[in-house]
Amino acid sequence: MNTSKIYTKKRFWAGLLLAQFLLFFIFSKLKFMISFFESLFEIQKKTHQILFSWIPFSMGDVLYVVLGIFILYSIIKLFKKKERNKTVIRLLLVINIFYFCYQIFWGMLYFQTPILYKLSSQKDPEISKAKTLALKYLEKCKASRERVKEDANGVFILSDLNAIQTEILQRQKTIPPFISSKKAPQINSFKPSLFKNVMSFTGILGYYNPFTAEAQYNSQMPATSIPFTSAHESSHQLGFAREQEANFIGYLIGVNSTNVELRYSTEYFTLKSLLRFIIEEDPAFVKTVLKNYSEGMKRDRAFEKAFVLRHQSWLDDFFGFTNNLFLKSNQQEGSITYSYFIDLLLNYEK
């Protein structure tokens, strides 16, 4: 490959990548294009779930492993002068393909009309209303906690994860039509992540793979988180890209569920989110609510805190920082901001 051809190929793939950035940026500003990508997602999500759901492990994780090996191999090759030009071209080609597929399958969904606009009111959340709701969910949690199973240490455990997953799929059909008209394929594509050991040290509970439409969860995390995390990731499978909107759809899926384990996990998440929102304004109120947890809830909370302490590391801070940047680059408030979920919750409850 002579110098002229190498330069031409580099310029072509680099130029194509830049053209993609500009093109998808323009698409993100056009309502009819966002509507087109929403319609396209309805087709591809079912197709991808049919293709990959039957595989007992996460095919998306395998894809990421292969991609990681390729990137590592390419970095090594960059240090070899004879291989450098070919390696750069291969990297640019793969980046172009990866970026294009990501935007087609998922990226444009971040620019859908926010759910908040579909609710009757869009006022800023009020602390007083959040407090009232926190007390309501404290009582709900207490009642649900009395009906779930415990291990020998009195900590909440799941009795049938498959039943929870089936319930989530059924509850997807009950989302109010004024909030969502998205179709629920009713295909079980929940997968325990192959990276569960790493996830435990990063604070990541689960994630959606846009290339395979699989919903991954960390099977090592406390049982209080697994049902709601699954409902959250299933919301991404439906086509809700924004994290806090996926929380809200997960809330709608789980809050009135007949499965008490899913309901308890959802109520528990909702209560914790409300308390995180309130604590900056009234820490004394939050302390009072925590003191009024039932004994079972206190044991669950202690188990969660112990789990976090056992898995604290620099990876937690690193992934928190990078995830925050990713969310903000996709028109979201960031991973540590709960106000949008509280906005949705308070407006819906009202």
C-alpha positions in Angstrom: 0.0 0.0 0.0 1.7 3.2 -1.1 1.7 6.4 0.8 -0.9 8.1 -1.5 -3.4 5.3 -1.1 -2.9 5.2 2.7 -3.4 8.9 3.0 -6.6 8.7 0.9 -8.1 5.8 2.9 -7.3 7.5 6.2 -8.9 10.8 5.0 -11.9 8.9 3.7 -12.7 7.0 6.9 -12.0 10.0 9.1 -14.1 12.2 6.9 -16.9 9.7 6.9 -16.9 9.6 10.7 -17.1 13.4 10.9 -19.9 13.3 8.3 -21.8 10.8 10.5 -21.4 13.1 13.6 -22.9 16.0 11.6 -25.6 14.0 10.0 -26.9 12.4 13.2 -26.6 15.8 15.0 -28.9 17.3 12.3 -31.3 14.2 12.6 -31.5 14.9 16.4 -33.1 18.3 15.6 -35.7 17.0 13.2 -38.9 15.6 14.7 -39.8 13.5 11.6 -36.4 11.8 11.8 -36.8 11.0 15.5 -40.2 9.6 14.7 -38.6 7.5 11.9 -36.0 6.1 14.3 -38.7 5.3 16.9 -40.6 3.3 14.2 -37.3 1.6 13.2 -36.7 0.6 16.8 -40.1 -1.0 17.1 -39.0 -3.4 14.2 -35.4 -4.0 15.3 -36.1 -4.6 19.0 -38.3 -7.6 18.4 -36.0 -8.9 15.7 -33.0 -8.7 17.9 -34.7 -10.3 20.9 -35.9 -13.2 18.7 -32.3 -13.6 17.4 -30.5 -13.5 20.8 -33.0 -14.3 23.6 -32.7 -18.1 23.3 -28.9 -18.0 23.9 -28.3 -18.8 27.6 -25.5 -16.2 28.1 -25.2 -12.6 27.1 -24.3 -12.4 23.4 -23.9 -8.6 23.8 -21.2 -9.2 26.4 -19.4 -11.5 24.1 -19.5 -8.8 21.4 -18.0 -6.3 23.9 -15.2 -8.8 24.8 -14.4 -9.3 21.1 -14.4 -5.5 20.6 -12.1 -5.1 23.6 -9.7 -7.7 22.3 -9.6 -6.0 18.9 -8.9 -2.6 20.5 -6.1 -4.0 22.7 -4.6 -5.8 19.7 -4.8 -2.6 17.6 -3.1 -0.5 20.3 -0.2 -3.0 20.4 0.0 -2.9 16.6 0.2 0.9 16.7 3.7 0.6 18.3 4.9 -1.3 15.2 5.8 1.2 12.5 5.2 -1.2 9.6 1.7 -2.1 10.9 0.7 1.4 12.0 -1.1 2.7 8.9 -3.1 -0.4 8.3 -4.1 -0.5 12.0 -5.3 3.1 11.9 -7.4 2.4 8.9 -8.9 -0.7 10.5 -9.7 1.2 13.7 -11.4 4.0 11.7 -13.4 1.4 9.8 -14.6 -0.3 13.0 -15.4 3.0 14.7 -17.5 4.1 11.8 -19.4 0.8 11.8 -19.9 0.8 15.6 -21.0 4.5 15.7 -23.4 4.0 12.8 -25.0 0.9 14.3 -25.3 2.5 17.7 -27.1 5.6 16.4 -29.4 3.6 14.2 -30.3 1.1 16.9 -30.4 3.4 19.9 -28.7 6.8 20.0 -31.5 8.8 18.3 -34.0 7.6 20.9 -32.5 10.0 23.5 -34.1 12.8 21.5 -37.7 11.5 21.8 -40.3 13.8 23.3 -39.8 13.7 27.1 -42.5 11.8 29.1 -42.9 14.9 31.3 -44.5 16.7 28.4 -47.2 14.0 28.3 -48.3 14.6 31.9 -50.8 17.2 32.8 -48.4 19.4 34.8 -44.7 20.2 34.5 -44.1 22.1 37.7 -40.9 21.8 39.6 -41.1 19.1 42.3 -42.0 20.4 45.7 -40.3 19.1 48.9 -43.6 19.0 50.8 -45.2 16.7 48.3 -42.1 14.6 48.1 -42.2 14.2 51.9 -45.9 13.1 51.8 -45.1 10.6 49.1 -42.1 9.3 51.1 -44.3 8.6 54.1 -46.8 6.8 51.8 -44.1 4.6 50.3 -42.6 3.9 53.7 -45.9 2.3 54.8 -46.1 0.5 51.4 -42.6 -0.9 51.9 -43.4 -2.1 55.4 -46.5 -3.9 54.3 -44.8 -5.6 51.3 -41.7 -6.5 53.3 -43.8 -8.5 55.7 -44.8 -10.8 52.8 -41.4 -11.6 51.2 -38.9 -14.4 52.0 -35.8 -14.0 54.1 -32.5 -15.9 54.4 -31.1 -17.2 57.7 -29.9 -13.7 58.5 -33.3 -12.1 58.0 -32.3 -10.4 54.7 -34.7 -10.3 51.8 -34.1 -13.0 49.1 -35.8 -13.8 45.8 -37.8 -17.0 45.6 -38.4 -17.1 41.8 -36.5 -14.7 39.5 -38.1 -16.2 36.4 -41.6 -15.5 37.7 -40.5 -11.8 38.3 -39.2 -11.6 34.7 -42.4 -13.0 33.4 -44.4 -10.6 35.5 -42.4 -7.6 34.2 -43.1 -8.6 30.6 -46.8 -8.9 31.4 -46.9 -5.5 33.2 -45.3 -3.8 30.2 -48.7 -4.1 28.6 -50.4 -2.1 31.4 -48.4 1.1 30.9 -51.0 3.9 30.4 -51.4 4.7 26.6 -51.2 8.4 27.2 -47.6 7.8 28.4 -46.5 5.2 25.9 -47.8 3.5 22.8 -44.7 1.3 22.4 -45.2 -2.4 21.8 -44.2 -5.0 24.2 -42.7 -8.0 22.3 -43.2 -10.3 25.4 -39.8 -12.0 24.8 -37.7 -12.9 27.8 -34.3 -11.5 27.1 -33.0 -10.9 30.6 -29.4 -12.0 31.0 -27.0 -12.1 34.0 -24.0 -10.1 33.0 -20.7 -11.8 32.3 -19.0 -8.8 33.9 -20.8 -9.2 37.3 -17.6 -9.2 39.3 -16.4 -5.9 37.7 -19.9 -4.4 38.0 -20.0 -5.0 41.7 -16.9 -2.7 42.0 -18.3 0.0 39.7 -21.7 0.6 41.2 -23.4 -0.5 37.9 -26.6 -2.5 38.6 -27.5 -3.3 35.0 -27.3 -2.1 31.4 -29.1 -2.5 28.1 -27.2 -3.7 25.0 -28.4 -1.8 22.0 -26.8 -4.2 19.6 -28.6 -7.3 20.9 -31.6 -5.9 22.8 -30.6 -7.9 25.9 -31.2 -6.6 29.4 -28.2 -7.4 31.6 -28.2 -7.3 35.4 -25.6 -7.9 38.0 -26.6 -11.2 39.6 -24.3 -10.5 42.6 -26.1 -7.3 43.9 -28.5 -7.4 46.8 -31.9 -8.9 46.1 -33.6 -5.6 46.9 -32.2 -4.2 43.6 -32.5 -7.1 41.2 -36.3 -6.9 40.4 -36.5 -3.2 39.9 -33.2 -3.1 38.0 -34.8 -5.8 35.7 -37.9 -3.6 35.3 -35.7 -0.6 34.5 -33.7 -2.5 31.9 -36.9 -3.8 30.3 -38.0 -0.2 29.9 -34.9 0.3 27.7 -36.0 -2.7 25.8 -39.3 -1.0 25.1 -37.5 2.0 23.7 -37.1 4.5 26.6 -33.5 5.6 26.4 -33.3 8.3 29.1 -32.2 6.8 32.4 -34.7 8.6 34.6 -37.5 7.8 32.2 -36.6 4.2 32.3 -36.8 4.5 36.1 -40.3 5.9 35.8 -41.5 3.2 33.4 -39.9 0.6 35.7 -41.9 2.2 38.5 -45.1 1.9 36.5 -44.3 -1.7 35.8 -43.6 -2.7 39.4 -45.6 -0.5 41.7 -48.9 -2.3 41.3 -47.5 -5.7 40.5 -49.2 -8.8 41.9 -45.7 -10.2 42.4 -44.8 -9.0 45.9 -41.0 -9.3 45.4 -41.2 -7.0 42.3 -43.5 -4.6 44.1 -41.3 -4.4 47.2 -38.2 -3.8 45.2 -40.0 -1.0 43.3 -41.5 0.6 46.4 -38.0 0.4 48.1 -36.3 2.1 45.1 -39.0 4.8 45.0 -38.7 5.5 48.7 -34.9 5.7 48.5 -35.1 8.1 45.5 -37.5 10.3 47.3 -35.2 10.4 50.4 -32.2 11.3 48.2 -34.2 14.2 46.7 -35.3 15.4 50.2 -32.1 15.0 52.1 -30.4 18.2 50.9 -33.4 20.3 52.1 -34.4 18.4 55.2 -31.9 15.8 56.5 -33.7 15.5 59.8 -36.8 14.3 58.0 -34.8 11.6 56.2 -33.2 10.4 59.5 -36.7 10.1 61.0 -37.9 8.0 58.0 -34.9 5.8 58.2 -35.5 5.2 62.0 -39.1 4.2 61.1 -38.0 1.5 58.7 -39.4 -1.9 59.7 -36.8 -4.3 61.2 -36.8 -6.3 57.9 -36.1 -3.1 55.9 -33.3 -2.1 58.3 -31.7 -5.5 57.8 -32.0 -5.1 54.0 -30.5 -1.6 54.2 -27.6 -2.8 56.3 -26.9 -5.6 53.9 -26.9 -3.1 51.0 -24.4 -0.8 52.8 -22.2 -3.7 53.7 -22.2 -4.8 50.0 -21.2 -1.3 48.9 -18.4 -1.1 51.5 -17.0 -4.5 50.4 -16.8 -3.4 46.8 -15.6 0.2 47.1 -12.7 1.0 44.7 -11.4 3.6 42.3 -13.5 1.9 39.6 -16.6 3.1 41.2 -15.5 6.8 40.9 -14.1 6.2 37.4 -17.3 4.6 36.0 -19.5 7.1 37.8 -17.6 10.0 36.2 -17.6 8.5 32.7 -21.3 7.5 33.0 -22.1 11.0 34.0 -20.4 12.4 30.9 -22.2 9.9 28.7 -25.6 10.8 30.1 -25.0 14.5 29.8 -23.9 14.1 26.2 -27.2 12.4 25.5 -29.5 15.2 26.8 -29.7 13.8 30.3 -29.1 15.3 33.7 -26.4 12.8 34.9 -26.4 9.7 36.9 -26.4 11.5 40.3 -29.5 13.6 39.6 -32.8 12.3 40.7 -35.0 15.3 40.1 -36.4 14.3 36.7 -37.6 10.9 38.1 -39.1 12.8 41.0 -40.7 15.3 38.5 -42.3 12.4 36.7 -43.3 10.6 39.9 -45.0 13.6 41.6 -46.8 14.7 38.4 -48.1 11.2 37.8 -49.1 10.6 41.4 -51.0 13.9 41.5 
